[in-house]
Structure formats: C-alpha cells, structure tokens
C-alpha cells in the first residue's frame, strides 16, 4: 500500500547537463546540474513509451519506462546487480512542468510503485498539471528483482509454525538469486538517490503511503539537501518500531467504526451491537467451523470450504482499512450469525487472493526483520483482542533465521528542521492511527498534520485532498494551506442489508 513535477526554463543541451553532472558530483550527487527531459531522455536515462494498466479497465495510463542497474551490495560494485524498474508519468502540461519531480513511494512493505500507482492516479490529477511523477519499484518488489514467497494457502500466515516453515522454504529459494541482507529501507533510499542523480535533478518531492512514509522520512533524514517537500499518507513515524501494535490499533478503529451502527437506532435494532455479534461469531467458529457452499468470484464456480476464525479475522482487519468496506461488516457479521455464511466466505477468498498477488513477502521479511525484528514480542494485553498476537508471532517466526541487513545509526531519529512536511491520516485508520501523524510532525515548524473525518487507510484521494496535495507541492507550504474544504467529508453509513444503508 507516488509521483512527480517540472518548470519553464531553457533546456540545457544534454551534453552540457552530463558534463556538469560529472564535474559537480560530490556529496551532493551533482546537485548543481538541473537536467530537464528532452523527449524520452531525462539526464542519463533513456525511456521508452509504455502504458500502466488501468484498474478501471480501458486505456492504460501513458508513461515512459526504463531500467537502471545498481549493485545489490554497494560494497561490491562488480558483484550481482539489480535492474530497478522505473516509470515516468509525464505532467499533463509538459511544456510548463517544473524541474523537481515527485516520487511516489508504495506501501507494504512489499508493494510495487509502478503497479500501485494506477489506483491512485486520479488523486494526482491536480499535482500532475505541473509536475512529473517518478515511480521506482523498490528493490525486491515488482520488476526490481521480485522477492515473492508463493503460498499454497494465505491462511498459513495466521499460524506461527506454518509461517516459519513457509519463510524457511522461501529463504532457501530466494538465496539462489539474492542476498537478502540488501533489501532494507536503507538500500531503497540509496537506490532512490541514484535515480535522482541519473535524472540530474537537485531536489525531489516525496509522497509515501503507509510503509512508503517510512521510506520518505528516511530519505529526507539521510538526504535533506535533496528533499524539497514530503507528503506522508497514513504515517509510520521514524521513531516507531512496529512491534505488536497491530492488535490494539485494530481494536480502536473497530470501536469507532462499529459505533456508527450502534448510534443509529435502525441499524442497532436490525443488526444488534456489531462487536457483540462479532465476538459471538468468532466463538462459534472456533468450536465448530462450518462447511460453507459459496460461489468463487474468480471462477464463478460453486465451491465448498470450511470458514475458519482466521479467515474472518483477516477479512475484518482488511475491510477496516476502507470506510465503504467497513460499512459492510455489521450486516455481513449479522448474516453469518444467522447461519448465512456464503457472503462472508466468498469475500474472504476474494480478498486473500488479491493480497497474495500484490505483496512481495520476501522483501517484506527483509525489511521488517532488519528494522523491527527486536520489537516483535507477544503482549499479554493483546491476547483477548480479535487479532491477538498472531501477526507478531508469525513474523517473529519468519525472522528467526532470515538474514538481517544493517540499519543506519540514526534510523529512529525523527525529522526536524525547516523541511515542509504534510502528514495526513484517516480518523478510523486501523493500522496507522492519527496519533502517529502527530508524532511525525512534532519537531517540524513547517510540518502539519490533517486528520480526515471518517476515513481509513490511504486517504490521498478523499474529498478535496488531491487539491490540497497539489497546493502543498506547488507552494512547499503546509502551514498556510486552507484545509476547511475537508470539513465536507462525511461518514459512510453502515449497511443494514445487502441493498445498502437506511435512507
């Protein structure tokens, strides 16, 4: 669970740009040489026209694509190399585009920027009027030496022993073509700066979603002189080891989301108290998982399978990310408690197939094990929650023998100084709650945090946020934004039947 920009000036001849870049490249990586695109060439990179697949179908998003080779191990430049997959989504008005592009950084860890961007393209319509977007598949994701761990059944992630065994098999396979120590966030920001140098631009704008906010903060921390603005959507603060915060954050978000039903007499009368209904369903599934006949959304065929509590936990957690999906939960849970399990089962299967196809688990292990491994401990206070300690124990088992890279000595240092930073959070986010955004901007006089009413995770496209995003990048000013338009955001009413909510 990412973009760019340029401005009107005379184009320097390509040969002069390259000469300046070569002469000026010291600690600033050629900061004095501002290269501009010339056709399909930008700096030292030659791009070719390509199209990014459109999730809505139809014509793809016009882009330009290339590959840039970098050493896997920076200390062994003659060793194994990784081809970084890069896409450049041009500004809609290339003639007047500004010189500092916007890099979009994907979430996960394990998602690929090039594949993820099309889902967010509409949110970048305003910013892309004057800025180019650069997408770099982080090493280990997408087409940048993908480190995936195929799973026969995604449900094995819910069990620590199975997770450890899966990670062991995956490690053995991946080590034939990758040194798993060199796929951390630190390696990723080194790659990003290599791409910046290849483009020949002194400064870049960063936009990260979820885990991508960690990448953005780490880049700004290590390369402040090359960072112009940072937008953090659904923030993971530099100071935060992940640890077992998933369970408590989900509980808090569900309490807020389910309160929308309990606060509406019609919803509560028809569906009961959603949390009580969920607890009753989980108790039943733990004692006697039912055999459910349902229609498989992928094949349109009838299937039979047992509905397990782990399946429901996964569905509830992922639906809590998005307000329109969360609005379905009270009715789905109520229907299941009446013995009608088919809707819940069909959705769990559709969701697990989607997640397993979009996340590079090997890359995720390389990041989390190196950067958060020491905080992966079970907490007694989480034992009675919906999620419990299952994720923590599972990832800890995967990390037990996973090769660990190194992290910078200042990795946990919060951003400070005059950098313009805009953080945005969803009020109901089940994984990166608003308090994380507050923490990320606490030491930034030019930082600002906006909490979006009724929203979940990844909120850049909500309401007028795309307009504010463009204004922030254009002006490099978060504190001066007029964000009153966000007051128009409303809550999604809970569905009281499969026909929708009450009028």
For each residue, the residues with C-beta under 8 A, 3 or more apart:
1: 106 107 108 111 116 209 210 211 212 234 457 458
2: 102 103 104 105 106 113 116 117 120 133 135 207 208 209 212
3: 89 102 103 104 117 124 127 128 131 132 133 134 135 207
4: 88 89 91 101 102 103 104 128 131 132 133 134 204 205
5: 91 97 98 100 101 102 127 128 130 131 132 133 205 473
6: 36 37 91 94 97 98 99 100 101 130 131 132
7: 96 97 98 99 100 130
8: 95 96 97
9: 36 99
10:
11: 36 38
12: 16 17 20 34 35 36
13: 16 17
14: 17 18 35 38 41
15: 18 19
16: 12 13 19 20
17: 12 13 14 20 21 33 35 36 43 200
18: 14 15 21 22 43 44 200
19: 15 16 22 23
20: 12 16 17 23 24 30 32 33
21: 17 18 24 25 30 33 35 43 44 197 200
22: 18 19 25 30
23: 19 20
24: 20 21 28 30 31 32 33
25: 21 22 28 29 30 197
26: 29
27:
28: 24 25 31 32 202 225 226
29: 25 26 193 196 197 226
30: 20 21 22 24 25 33 197 200 202
31: 24 28 202 203 225 226
32: 20 24 28 202
33: 17 20 21 24 30 200 202
34: 12 99 200 201 202
35: 12 14 17 21 42 43 199 200 201
36: 6 9 11 12 17 42 99
37: 6 40 41 42 88 90 94 132
38: 11 14 41 42
39:
40: 37 46 47 48 49 64
41: 14 37 38 45 46 47
42: 35 36 37 38 45 47 88 199 200
43: 17 18 21 35 197 198 199 200 201
44: 18 21 198 200
45: 41 42 66 68 86 198 199
46: 40 41 66
47: 40 41 42 64 65 66 86 88
48: 40 64 65 66
49: 40 62 63 64 65
50: 63 64 65 87
51: 59 60 61 62 63
52: 60 61 63 87 89 114 117 118 121
53: 60 61 115 118
54: 57 58 59 60 61 118
55: 118 119
56:
57: 54
58: 54
59: 51 54
60: 51 52 53 54 118
61: 51 52 53 54 89 117 118 121
62: 49 51 89 90
63: 49 50 51 52 87 88 89 90 135
64: 40 47 48 49 50 87 88 90
65: 47 48 49 50 85 86 87 88 114
66: 45 46 47 48 86 88
67: 83 84 85 86 143
68: 45 83 84 86 194 195 198
69: 81 82 83 84
70: 81 82 84 139 190 191 194
71: 74 76 77 78 79 80 81 82
72: 76 79 80 81 82 139 145 178 179 182
73: 76 79 80 179 182
74: 71 77 182 187 190
75:
76: 71 72 73 79 80
77: 71 74
78: 71
79: 71 72 73 76
80: 71 72 73 76 178 179
81: 69 70 71 72
82: 69 70 71 72 139 144 145
83: 67 68 69 143 144 145
84: 67 68 69 70 136 137 139 144 191 194 195
85: 65 67 112 114 136 137 142 143 144
86: 45 47 65 66 67 68 114 134 135 136 137 195
87: 50 52 63 64 65 113 114 117 134 135
88: 4 37 42 47 63 64 65 66 132 133 134 135
89: 3 4 52 61 62 63 117 121 124 128 132 133 134 135
90: 37 62 63 64 94 97 132
91: 4 5 6 94 96 97 128 129 130 131 132
92: 125 128 129
93: 96 97 129 130
94: 6 37 90 91 97 132
95: 8
96: 7 8 91 93 130
97: 5 6 7 8 90 91 93 94 130 131 132
98: 5 6 7 130 131
99: 6 7 9 34 36 201
100: 5 6 7 131 201 202 203 204 205 228
101: 4 5 6 131 132 133 134 199 201 204 205
102: 2 3 4 5 127 131 132 133 134 204 205 206 207 473
103: 2 3 4 133 134 135 136 192 195 204 205 206 207
104: 2 3 4 113 116 117 120 124 133 134 135 207 208 209 212
105: 2 113 138 206 207 208 209 212 213 215 216
106: 1 2 111 112 113 116 117 138 141 209 211 212
107: 1 111 116 208 209 210 211 212 234 458
108: 1 111 141 210 211 359 360 363 364
109: 138 185 211 363 364 367 368
110: 140 141 358 359 360 361 363 364
111: 1 106 107 108 115 116 141 211 358 359 360
112: 85 106 115 116 137 138 141 142 143 144 146 360
113: 2 87 104 105 106 116 117 135 136 137 138 141 142
114: 52 65 85 86 87 117 135 137 142 143
115: 53 111 112 118 137 142 358
116: 1 2 104 106 107 111 112 113 119 120 209
117: 2 3 52 61 87 89 104 106 113 114 120 121 133 135
118: 52 53 54 55 60 61 115 121
119: 55 116
120: 2 104 116 117 123 124 209 460 461
121: 52 61 89 117 118 124 125
122: 125 461 466
123: 120 460 461 465 466 469
124: 3 89 104 120 121 127 128 133 466 469
125: 92 121 122 128 129 466
126: 129 466 467 469 470
127: 3 5 102 124 130 131 466 469 470 473 474
128: 3 4 5 89 91 92 124 125 131 132 133
129: 91 92 93 125 126 470
130: 5 6 7 91 93 96 97 98 127 474
131: 3 4 5 6 91 97 98 100 101 102 127 128 205 473
132: 3 4 5 6 37 88 89 90 91 94 97 101 102 128
133: 2 3 4 5 88 89 101 102 103 104 117 124 128
134: 3 4 86 87 88 89 101 102 103 104 195 199 204
135: 2 3 63 86 87 88 89 103 104 113 114 117
136: 84 85 86 103 113 144 191 192 195
137: 84 85 86 112 113 114 115 141 142 143 144
138: 105 106 109 112 113 141 142 144 188 191 215 363
139: 70 72 82 84 144 145 182 183 187 188 191 363
140: 110 144 145 146 147 178 183 360 362 363 366
141: 106 108 110 111 112 113 137 138 144 146 147 360 363
142: 85 112 113 114 115 137 138 146 360
143: 67 83 85 112 114 137 146
144: 82 83 84 85 112 136 137 138 139 140 141
145: 72 82 83 139 140 177 178
146: 112 140 141 142 143 360 363
147: 140 141 174 178 180 183 360 361 362 363 366
148: 360 361 362
149: 166 167 169 170 174 360 361 362 365
150:
151: 154 156 157 166 356 361
152: 156
153: 156
154: 151 157 314 352 353 355 356
155: 158 159 308 310 311 314 352
156: 151 152 153 159 162 163 166
157: 151 154 162 163 166 391 394
158: 155 162 310 313 314 390 394
159: 155 156 162 163 310 390 394
160: 163 164 390 393 394 396 397
161: 164 165 397
162: 156 157 158 159 165 166
163: 156 157 159 160 166 167 394 395 397 398
164: 160 161 167 168 394 397 398 400
165: 161 162 168 169
166: 149 151 156 157 162 163 169 170 398
167: 149 163 164 170 171 365 397 398 399 401 402
168: 164 165 171 172 401
169: 149 165 166 172 173
170: 149 166 167 173 174 361 362 365
171: 167 168 174 175 180 362 365 401 402 403
172: 168 169 175 176
173: 169 170 176
174: 147 149 170 171 177 178 180 362
175: 171 172 178 179 180 403
176: 172 173
177: 145 174
178: 72 80 140 145 147 174 175 182 183 362
179: 72 73 80 175 182 403
180: 147 171 174 175 183 362 365 366 402 403 405
181: 184 366 370 403 404 405 406
182: 72 73 74 139 178 179 187 405
183: 139 140 147 178 180 187 188 362 363 366 367 405
184: 181 187 188 366 367 370 371 405 406 407
185: 109 188 189 214 215 218 367 371 407
186: 189 190 218 405 406 407 408 411
187: 74 139 182 183 184 190 191 405
188: 138 139 183 184 185 191 192 215
189: 185 186 192 193 215 218 219 222 223
190: 70 74 186 187 193 194
191: 70 84 136 138 139 187 188 194 195
192: 103 136 188 189 195 196 215 219
193: 29 189 190 196 197 219 223 226
194: 68 70 84 190 191 197 198
195: 68 84 86 103 134 136 191 192 198 199
196: 29 192 193 199 201 204 226
197: 21 25 29 30 43 193 194 200
198: 43 44 45 68 194 195
199: 35 42 43 45 101 134 195 196
200: 17 18 21 30 33 34 35 42 43 44 197
201: 34 35 43 99 100 101 196 204
202: 28 30 31 32 33 34 100 226
203: 31 100 225 226 227 228
204: 4 100 101 102 103 134 196 201 226 227 228
205: 4 5 100 101 102 103 131 228 229 230 231 473
206: 102 103 105 216 219 220 227 229 230 231
207: 2 3 102 103 104 105 212 216 230 231 233 460 469
208: 2 104 105 107 211 212 213 214 215 216 217 230 231 232 233
209: 1 2 104 105 106 107 116 120 212 213 233 234 458 460
210: 1 107 108 213 233 234 236 431 432 457 458
211: 1 106 107 108 109 111 208 214 215 236 367
212: 1 2 104 105 106 107 207 208 209 215 216 233
213: 105 208 209 210 216 217 232 233 234 235 236 423 432 440
214: 185 208 211 217 218 236 238
215: 105 138 185 188 189 192 208 211 212 218 219
216: 105 206 207 208 212 213 219 220 230 231 232
217: 208 213 214 220 221 230 232 237 238 415 440
218: 185 186 189 214 215 221 222 238 408 411
219: 189 192 193 206 215 216 222 223 227
220: 206 216 217 223 224 227 230 415 419 421
221: 217 218 224 238 410 413 415
222: 189 218 219 408
223: 189 193 219 220 226 227
224: 220 221 227 417 419
225: 28 31 203
226: 28 29 31 193 196 202 203 204 223
227: 203 204 206 219 220 223 224 230 419
228: 100 203 204 205 420 476
229: 205 206 419 420 421 422 472 473 476
230: 205 206 207 208 216 217 220 227 415 419 420 421 422
231: 205 206 207 208 216 421 422 423 424 460 469 472 473
232: 208 213 216 217 235 421 422 423 424 437 440
233: 207 208 209 210 212 213 424 458 459 460
234: 1 107 209 210 213 424 425 426 429 431 432 457 458 459
235: 213 232 423 425 432 436 437 439 440
236: 210 211 213 214 240 242 432 436
237: 217 240 414 436 439 440
238: 214 217 218 221 411 412 413 414 415 440
239: 412 413 414 439
240: 236 237 245 436 439
241: 371 372 374 375 412
242: 236 245 246 368 372 375 376
243: 372 375 376 377 392
244: 247 248 375 376 377 378 379 382 389 391 392
245: 240 242 248 249
246: 242 249 250 387 391 392 431
247: 244 250 251 379 382 385 386 387 388 389 391 392
248: 244 245 251 252 381 382 385
249: 245 246 252 253 429 430 431 432 433
250: 246 247 253 254 317 320 385 386 387 430 431
251: 247 248 254 255 385 386 387
252: 248 249 255 256 430 433
253: 249 250 256 257 320 428 429 430 433 456
254: 250 251 257 258 275 316 320 386 430
255: 251 252 258 259 275
256: 252 253 259 260 427 428
257: 253 254 260 320 323 326 329 428
258: 254 255 261 262 273 274 275 329 330
259: 255 256 262 263
260: 256 257 263 264 267 327 491 492 493 494
261: 258 264 267 268 271 273 274 330 494
262: 258 259 267 268 273 274
263: 259 260 268
264: 260 261 267 268 493 494 502
265: 268 269
266: 269 270 496 502
267: 260 261 262 264 270 271 330 493 494 496 501 502
268: 261 262 263 264 265 271 272 273
269: 265 266
270: 266 267 334 496 497
271: 261 267 268 274 277 330 331 333 334 494 496
272: 268 276 277 334
273: 258 261 262 268 276 277
274: 258 261 262 271 277 278 329 330 333 334 494
275: 254 255 258 278 279
276: 272 273 279 280
277: 271 272 273 274 280 281 330 333 334 337
278: 274 275 281 282 316 329 333 386
279: 275 276 282 283
280: 276 277 283 284 337
281: 277 278 284 285 312 333 336 337
282: 278 279 285 286 309 312 313 386
283: 279 280 286 287
284: 280 281 287 288 337
285: 281 282 288 289 290 307 308 309 312
286: 282 283 289 309
287: 283 284
288: 284 285
289: 285 286 306 307 308 309
290: 285 306 307 341
291: 304 305 306
292: 304 305 306 307 341 342 345
293: 302 303 304 342
294: 302 303 304 305 341 342 343 345 346 349
295: 300 301 302 303 342 346
296: 299 300 301 302 303 346 349
297: 300 346 349 350
298: 349 350 353
299: 296
300: 295 296 297
301: 295 296
302: 293 294 295 296
303: 293 294 295 296 349
304: 291 292 293 294
305: 291 292 294 345 349
306: 289 290 291 292
307: 285 289 290 292 311 312 336 341 344 345 348
308: 155 285 289 311 312
309: 282 285 286 289 312 313
310: 155 158 159 313 314 390
311: 155 307 308 314 315 345 348 352
312: 281 282 285 307 308 309 315 316 336 344 348
313: 158 282 309 310 316 317 386 387 390
314: 154 155 158 310 311 317 318 348 351 352
315: 311 312 318 319 344 347 348 351
316: 254 278 312 313 319 320 329 386
317: 250 313 314 320 321 386 387 430
318: 314 315 321 325 351 355
319: 315 316 322 325 326 328 329
320: 250 253 254 257 316 317 325 326 329 428 430 456
321: 317 318 325 326 429 430 431 456 457 458
322: 319 325 326 456 457
323: 257 326 327 426 428 454 455 456 491 492
324: 327 328 492
325: 318 319 320 321 322 328 329
326: 257 319 320 321 322 323 329 428 456 492
327: 260 323 324 330 492 493 494 495 501
328: 319 324 325 331 332 495
329: 257 258 274 278 316 319 320 325 326 332 333 494
330: 258 261 267 271 274 277 327 333 334 494 495 496
331: 271 328 334 335 494 495 496 497 498
332: 328 329 335 336 343 344 347
333: 271 274 277 278 281 329 330 336 337 344
334: 270 271 272 274 277 330 331 337 338
335: 331 332 338 340 341 343 344
336: 281 307 312 332 333 339 340 341 343 344
337: 277 280 281 284 333 334
338: 334 335
339: 336
340: 335 336 343
341: 290 292 294 307 335 336 344 345
342: 292 293 294 295 345 346
343: 294 332 335 336 340 346 347 498
344: 307 312 315 332 333 335 336 341 347 348
345: 292 294 305 307 311 341 342 348 349
346: 294 295 296 297 342 343 349 350
347: 315 332 343 344 350 351
348: 307 311 312 314 315 344 345 351 352
349: 294 296 297 298 303 305 345 346 352 353
350: 297 298 346 347 353 354
351: 314 315 318 347 348 354 355
352: 154 155 311 314 348 349 355 356
353: 154 298 349 350 356 357
354: 350 351 357 358
355: 154 318 351 352 358 359
356: 151 154 352 353 359
357: 353 354
358: 110 111 115 354 355
359: 108 110 111 355 356 364
360: 108 110 111 112 140 141 142 146 147 148 149 363 364
361: 110 147 148 149 151 170 364 365
362: 140 147 148 149 170 171 174 178 180 183 365 366
363: 108 109 110 138 139 140 141 146 147 183 360 366 367
364: 108 109 110 359 360 361 367 368
365: 149 167 170 171 180 361 362 368 369 395 398 399 402
366: 140 147 180 181 183 184 362 363 369 370 402 403 405
367: 109 183 184 185 211 363 364 370 371
368: 109 242 364 365 371 372 373 376 395 399
369: 365 366 372 373 395 398 399 402 404
370: 181 184 366 367 373 404 405 406 407
371: 184 185 241 367 368 407 411
372: 241 242 243 368 369 375 376
373: 368 369 370 376 396 399 404
374: 241
375: 241 242 243 244 372
376: 242 243 244 368 372 373 392 395 396 399
377: 243 244 392 396
378: 244 382 383 389 392 393
379: 244 247 382 383 389 392
380: 383
381: 248
382: 244 247 248 378 379 385 387 388 389
383: 378 379 380 388 389
384: 388
385: 247 248 250 251 382 388
386: 247 250 251 254 278 282 313 316 317
387: 246 247 250 251 313 317 382 390 391
388: 247 382 383 384 385
389: 244 247 378 379 382 383 392 393
390: 158 159 160 310 313 387 393 394
391: 157 244 246 247 387 394 395
392: 243 244 246 247 376 377 378 379 389 395 396
393: 160 378 389 390 396 397
394: 157 158 159 160 163 164 390 391 397 398
395: 163 365 368 369 376 391 392 398 399
396: 160 373 376 377 392 393 399 400
397: 160 161 163 164 167 393 394 400
398: 163 164 166 167 365 369 394 395 402
399: 167 365 368 369 373 376 395 396 402 404
400: 164 396 397
401: 167 168 171
402: 167 171 180 365 366 369 398 399
403: 171 175 179 180 181 366
404: 181 369 370 373 399
405: 180 181 182 183 184 186 187 366 370
406: 181 184 186 370
407: 184 185 186 370 371 411
408: 186 218 222 411
409:
410: 221 413
411: 186 218 238 371 407 408
412: 238 239 241
413: 221 238 239 410
414: 237 238 239 439 440 442 443
415: 217 220 221 230 238 419 421 440 443 444 447
416: 443 444
417: 224 444
418: 445 446
419: 220 224 227 229 230 415 444 446 447
420: 228 229 230 446 447 472 476 477 478
421: 220 229 230 231 232 415 440 441 444 446 447 448 478
422: 229 230 231 232 447 448 450 468 469 472 478 481
423: 213 231 232 235 437 440 441 447 448 449 450
424: 231 232 233 234 437 449 450 451 452 459 460 465
425: 234 235 429 432 433 434 436 437 449 450 451 452 459
426: 234 323 429 434 451 452 454 455 456 457 458 459 462
427: 256 434 451 452 453 454 455
428: 253 256 257 320 323 326 454 455 456
429: 234 249 253 321 425 426 432 433 434 455 456 457 459
430: 249 250 252 253 254 317 320 321 433 456 457
431: 210 234 246 249 250 321 457
432: 210 213 234 235 236 249 425 429 436 437 457
433: 249 252 253 425 429 430 436
434: 425 426 427 429 437 438 449 451
435: 438 439
436: 235 236 237 240 425 432 433 439 440
437: 232 235 423 424 425 432 434 440 441 449 450 451
438: 434 435 441 442 449
439: 235 237 239 240 414 435 436 442
440: 213 217 232 235 237 238 414 415 421 423 436 437 447 449
441: 421 423 437 438 444 447 448 449
442: 414 438 439
443: 414 415 416 447
444: 415 416 417 419 421 441 447
445: 418
446: 418 419 420 421 477 478 479
447: 415 419 420 421 422 423 440 441 443 444 478 479
448: 421 422 423 441 478 479 481
449: 423 424 425 434 437 438 440 441
450: 422 423 424 425 437 468 483 486
451: 424 425 426 427 434 437
452: 424 425 426 427 455 459 462 463 465 486 489
453: 427 486 487 489 490 491
454: 323 426 427 428 489 490 491 492
455: 323 426 427 428 429 452 459 462 489
456: 253 320 321 322 323 326 426 428 429 430 459
457: 1 210 234 321 322 426 429 430 431 432
458: 1 107 209 210 233 234 321 426 461
459: 233 234 424 425 426 429 452 455 456 462 465
460: 120 123 207 209 231 233 424 465 466 469
461: 120 122 123 458 465 466
462: 426 452 455 459 465 489
463: 452 485 486 488 489
464: 467 468 485 486 488
465: 123 424 452 459 460 461 462 468 469 486
466: 122 123 124 125 126 127 460 461 469 470
467: 126 464 470 471 485
468: 422 450 464 465 471 472 481 483 485 486
469: 123 124 126 127 207 231 422 460 465 466 472 473
470: 126 127 129 466 467 473 474
471: 467 468 474 475 481
472: 229 231 420 422 468 469 475 476 477 478 481
473: 5 102 127 131 205 229 231 469 470 476
474: 127 130 470 471
475: 471 472 480
476: 228 229 420 472 473
477: 420 446 472 480 481
478: 420 421 422 446 447 448 472 481
479: 446 447 448
480: 475 477
481: 422 448 468 471 472 477 478
482: 485
483: 450 468 486
484: 487
485: 463 464 467 468 482 488
486: 450 452 453 463 464 465 468 483 489
487: 453 484
488: 463 464 485
489: 452 453 454 455 462 463 486
490: 453 454
491: 260 323 453 454
492: 260 323 324 326 327 454
493: 260 264 267 327 501 502
494: 260 261 264 267 271 274 327 329 330 331 501
495: 327 328 330 331 498 500 501
496: 266 267 270 271 330 331 500 501 502
497: 270 331 500
498: 331 343 495
499:
500: 495 496 497
501: 267 327 493 494 495 496
502: 264 266 267 493 496
503:
